[in-house]
């Protein structure tokens, strides 16, 4: 019987880390994977330790240069 993951958004969080590593840790270059984590966190009611960082990432990713 398959067990539900205790960390439902782990894959998305790992994808963000990989994207950031490839893109010199510039969140603006990883918006799609950040949005996937946001979506996952919404679906699981933020019941994952990986959701704690999503709000900070979203704030960083939406900063625009004047």
N, C-alpha and C positions, 0 to 999 in steps of 0.2 A: 504494500500500500504506500503510495507516494505521500511524503510529508510536506506540508506547506513550509516554505522557507521562513525562518525566523527573521530574516532580513530581506523583505520583499523587493527592495530597491537596490540591492547590492550590485547587480549587473550594470544598472544605469550609472551608479556612482563610480564603478570601475571604468566604464566607458568615458566618463568625464575626465578622470585622472589620465587616461591614455591620450585623450584629445588635447588636454592642457600640456602634457609632456611634449607632444609633437608640435605644439604651436607656441612654444616659449611662454607658457602659462598666461596667455592672453585670453580671458574669458569670452571676449567678443567673437573669437574665432570658433567657439564651441557652443554657440547658442542652441543649435538643434539638440545636442545631447543634454544640455542643461534643461531645456524644455521637456525632454523625455523624463528626466529625473523629477521635475516638478509635477508632471502628469502622474507618474508612479506614486509620488508622495500623496497627491490628492486622492488617488484611488484607494490607498491603504490608510487614509486619515492620518498621515504623518506618523504612522506606527512603525517607524524604522529609524535606526540610529543614523542612517545615511541622509535622512531628510533634514537634519539639524543645519547642515551647511548650505542647503539650496537657497535660502533667502539671501545669504551673503553673496553667493554666486550671482544671483539675479540682480542684486544691487550693482555689483561690479560690471556685469555684462551690459547693463543699460546706460552706463556712463558714456556720454558722447563728448568728443573733443569739440570745443567751440570753433 
